[in-house]
Every structure is written in structure tokens, then in C-alpha cells.
Amino acid sequence: MIDIHCHILPHVDDGAKHMEDSMAMAKAAVSQGIHTIIATPHHKNGRYNNPKQSVLADLTTLNERIQQENIPLTILPGQEIRIHGDLIEGIEQGEILTLNGVSRYIFIELPTNHVPHYTEQLLFDIQMKNLIPIIVHPERNTVLLEHPTRLYEFVRKGALTQITAASLVGKFGPKIKKFTHELIEANLTHFIASDAHNTKSRDFQMLEATHEVKHKYGQQTLYMLMENAQLLIDDQMIYVDEPQRIKRKKFLGLF
């Protein structure tokens, strides 16, 4: 299994605090059947900055330690990039790291409680740079949860999305779990990843999530979501089904 979103790099963000935390996470990942992780530290989120060159340096150190401990796990480079107005400039200046460092895919994180007014334009501008934006954990954005047509429009116009394993199995509550399942049913998501930050409060949950997908949606849907992670790493075009609108019933004028 491949996990394309994980905060396993030590002492760079709110993920692994130190190298021993990283080792614990590495062992936990292997126990879940994960053999490859893309390390995606937060970048430009107002608290953490992890530009391309520093991520690559930290990654080398982490992979060396993993090899010393004989843990059968490969860590690849990436970033979780908070959407911001200077993102295109960051791409042009070489500060932005695509997933696996060589693919066309990049992670875009929206704020939790709103969708910036320039989001649609920026997603378009990213694609004009021959890159493919992936919106991470859209199920945890309050605006998209209440107005899923906003997300439908982003996907219809070429953006991809990645849901979180813990959301799928209910770790963020029933409302987010329901929306996460709706995203799968409406072909509005393309990847499942852990977004793991540690081995306790924000662990992997990938094994549990894949069992849930297989049980509820069948082997074919699970295969597509898992295969997409490999295609991303190989910089190939992923499997994309026609997105559908999520219809919400109104009650007394409210959703």
C-alpha cells in the first residue's frame, strides 16, 4: 500500500516531533501494509514553511535512519501547500515540491473554515503550469461540506481530491464521515491517504479505511483508489470517473 499524505518528517511541523517519533510512525505504517510514503510537511500555512530544498535534505536523513533500522519502508518527497496568493511565484522560483519530486501532481490545502475567493482561478493557473492540483481532505472544509457543488465545480474543471482514511471510518465524527462517503459515491475523490501526524491521536487508519471501501463499494473502487497512488508516483494519468453533483435535501430552507 502507498500513503501519499503523511507528516512523518521529524521536527518540521505538527507531525513527528523528533526522529524517534518518525521511527514509531514508520513501524506503524509497515504494520498497516504500507511500503511507500510521501512525506508532505505543511508549507506556507501561516505557521510552518518547508521549501523544496529543506524537505529534500530532511528526507535524506530520514531515509538513512530507516535503512539503518531495517524498516521496509521508502519515503518520497512532497509538501502539503496551503493555498496562497503567491503560489504560482513559488512554483516559478523552485520553492514548490511536486509529489515524489518528479510528478505533475501537487497538494493544495484549503483553510478549514472557508474557501478563498481566488481558489478557482488559482487551480486554473496551476494547471496552466502543466501541474495537476490535488485538494487535500476536502471533507474537512466546512464550506465544501455545506456547499458540495463548489467542490464539484473544482473537480469538473480538472482538480483532483484526496480524502483522509480517518474521515472515512468516522474518526472526525459522523457528519464528516457521511460527506466522505458521499464524495466517493459522487466520483469527487481520487485518492485515500492517512494524513498521519503521530501514532496516537492522528494515526494511519489506512487498513481500516481500505476494508471499509471494499465492504461498501467493492474491490473495483478500492483498486482504483489504490492504483491511483501508484500512478501518481509514476507521474501517469490516474483513473478519473465523471464527477456527479451531491444533492442535498432542503428542510425549512436549510440544508
C-alpha positions in Angstrom: 0.0 0.0 0.0 1.1 3.6 -0.7 0.3 6.5 1.5 0.6 9.8 -0.4 0.0 12.2 2.6 1.9 11.8 5.8 3.6 14.1 8.4 6.5 11.7 9.1 9.4 14.1 8.7 10.7 15.0 12.2 10.6 18.4 13.8 9.4 20.4 10.8 5.7 20.8 11.5 2.9 19.4 13.8 3.7 15.8 12.8 6.6 13.8 14.2 8.3 15.8 16.9 11.6 14.0 16.7 13.4 11.2 14.9 12.1 8.6 17.4 8.5 9.6 16.6 9.3 9.2 12.9 10.6 5.7 13.6 7.5 4.8 15.5 5.4 6.1 12.7 7.5 4.1 10.1 6.9 0.9 12.1 3.2 1.6 12.4 2.9 2.2 8.7 4.6 -1.1 7.9 2.2 -2.9 10.3 -0.7 -1.4 8.2 0.7 -2.9 5.0 2.3 0.4 3.8 5.5 0.1 1.9 5.8 3.7 0.5 5.0 7.0 2.0 5.2 10.5 0.5 6.3 12.9 3.3 4.2 16.0 3.0 5.1 18.6 5.6 3.0 21.7 5.8 4.2 24.6 3.7 3.1 28.3 3.8 0.2 27.6 6.2 1.0 30.6 8.4 2.9 28.5 10.9 5.2 26.3 9.0 7.4 26.9 6.0 9.1 23.8 4.4 10.5 24.8 1.0 11.7 22.2 -1.5 15.4 22.1 -0.6 14.9 21.7 3.1 12.4 18.9 2.6 14.8 17.0 0.3 17.6 17.4 2.9 15.4 16.2 5.8 14.2 13.3 3.7 17.7 12.0 3.0 18.4 12.0 6.8 15.1 10.1 7.5 15.6 7.5 4.8 19.1 6.8 6.1 17.8 6.2 9.6 15.0 3.9 8.2 17.6 1.9 6.4 19.8 1.6 9.5 16.8 0.2 11.4 16.0 -2.2 8.6 12.4 -1.0 8.3 11.0 -2.0 4.9 9.7 1.4 4.0 10.5 4.0 1.4 9.9 7.7 2.0 9.4 10.0 -1.0 9.3 13.9 -1.1 6.3 16.2 -1.1 4.6 19.1 0.5 1.2 20.0 1.8 0.9 23.5 0.4 -1.6 25.9 1.9 -3.3 27.9 -0.8 -1.9 31.4 -1.0 -1.8 34.2 -3.5 1.9 33.8 -4.3 1.8 30.1 -5.0 2.5 30.4 -8.7 5.5 32.6 -7.9 6.7 29.8 -5.6 6.4 27.3 -8.4 8.5 29.6 -10.7 11.1 30.2 -8.0 11.6 26.4 -7.3 10.2 26.6 -3.8 7.3 24.2 -4.5 7.8 20.5 -4.5 5.6 18.2 -6.5 4.6 14.8 -5.1 7.6 12.4 -5.4 9.6 15.4 -6.7 9.2 14.5 -10.3 5.4 14.2 -10.9 3.0 16.9 -12.1 0.8 16.4 -9.0 0.9 18.9 -6.1 -1.1 19.1 -2.9 -3.3 22.1 -2.2 -4.7 22.6 1.3 -7.7 24.9 1.8 -8.3 26.7 5.2 -10.6 24.7 7.4 -13.4 27.3 7.6 -13.5 29.0 4.2 -12.6 28.7 0.5 -10.6 31.8 -0.7 -12.3 33.8 -3.4 -9.4 33.2 -5.8 -9.4 29.4 -5.4 -10.9 28.6 -8.8 -8.6 30.9 -10.6 -5.5 29.6 -8.8 -6.4 26.0 -9.6 -6.7 27.0 -13.2 -3.3 28.8 -13.1 -1.7 25.7 -11.6 -3.0 23.6 -14.5 -1.7 26.2 -16.9 1.8 25.4 -15.4 1.3 21.8 -16.6 0.7 20.7 -13.0 -2.3 18.9 -11.5 -3.7 20.2 -8.2 -5.0 17.8 -5.6 -7.2 19.3 -3.0 -6.4 17.5 0.3 -9.1 16.5 2.8 -12.0 18.5 1.2 -14.3 16.6 3.5 -13.0 18.6 6.5 -13.7 22.0 4.9 -16.9 23.5 6.4 -17.8 25.4 3.3 -17.4 22.4 1.0 -19.3 20.2 3.4 -22.3 22.6 3.3 -21.9 23.5 -0.4 -20.5 20.5 -2.2 -21.3 22.0 -5.6 -18.3 24.2 -5.0 -16.1 21.1 -5.0 -17.9 19.6 -7.9 -17.0 22.6 -10.0 -13.3 22.4 -9.0 -13.2 18.7 -10.0 -15.2 19.2 -13.2 -12.6 21.8 -14.2 -9.6 19.5 -13.6 -8.7 19.5 -9.9 -8.4 16.2 -8.1 -9.1 15.4 -4.4 -7.7 13.2 -1.6 -9.8 12.1 1.3 -8.4 11.1 4.7 -8.6 7.5 5.9 -9.6 8.6 9.4 -12.5 10.7 8.0 -13.8 7.6 6.1 -14.0 5.5 9.3 -15.6 8.2 11.4 -12.7 9.5 13.5 -13.6 13.1 12.8 -17.3 12.5 13.6 -20.4 11.3 11.7 -21.0 14.4 9.6 -17.6 14.3 8.1 -17.8 10.5 7.7 -21.1 10.9 5.8 -19.6 13.6 3.5 -16.5 11.5 2.8 -18.7 8.6 1.7 -20.7 11.0 -0.5 -17.5 12.1 -2.2 -16.7 8.5 -3.1 -20.2 7.9 -4.4 -20.2 11.0 -6.5 -16.8 10.4 -8.1 -15.5 13.5 -6.4 -12.4 11.9 -4.9 -9.5 10.0 -6.4 -7.1 9.1 -3.5 -7.2 7.9 0.1 -4.3 8.8 2.3 -3.6 8.8 6.0 -2.6 12.4 6.8 -1.0 10.7 9.8 0.8 13.0 12.3 1.7 10.5 15.0 0.9 7.0 16.3 -1.8 8.0 18.8 -4.2 10.8 18.1 -3.6 11.1 14.3 -2.5 7.6 13.2 -2.7 5.9 9.8 -6.1 4.2 9.7 -5.3 3.0 6.2 -6.1 -0.7 6.8 -9.4 0.2 8.4 -10.3 2.6 5.6 -9.5 0.1 2.8 -11.6 -2.5 4.4 -14.5 0.0 4.6 -14.2 0.8 0.9 -14.0 -2.8 -0.1 -17.0 -3.7 2.0 -19.2 -0.8 0.9 -18.1 -0.1 -2.6 -16.4 -3.3 -3.8 -13.0 -4.4 -5.0 -13.0 -2.3 -8.2 -13.4 1.0 -6.3 -10.7 0.0 -3.9 -8.4 -1.0 -6.7 -8.9 2.3 -8.5 -8.1 4.4 -5.3 -5.0 2.3 -4.5 -3.8 2.1 -8.1 -4.1 5.9 -8.4 -1.5 6.3 -5.7 1.0 4.3 -7.8 0.1 6.1 -11.0 0.7 9.4 -9.2 4.2 8.3 -8.1 4.9 7.2 -11.6 3.6 10.5 -13.0 1.0 8.7 -15.1 -2.6 9.8 -15.7 -4.8 8.5 -12.9 -8.3 6.8 -13.1 -11.0 9.5 -13.1 -14.7 8.9 -13.4 -17.3 11.5 -14.4 -18.0 13.7 -11.3 -21.5 14.0 -10.1 -23.3 16.6 -8.0 -24.1 15.8 -4.4 -27.8 16.5 -4.0 -28.9 17.8 -0.6 -32.5 17.9 0.6 -33.6 21.2 2.0 -35.6 21.4 5.2 -37.3 24.7 6.1 -34.9 26.5 3.8 -31.8 25.0 5.3 -29.5 22.1 4.2 
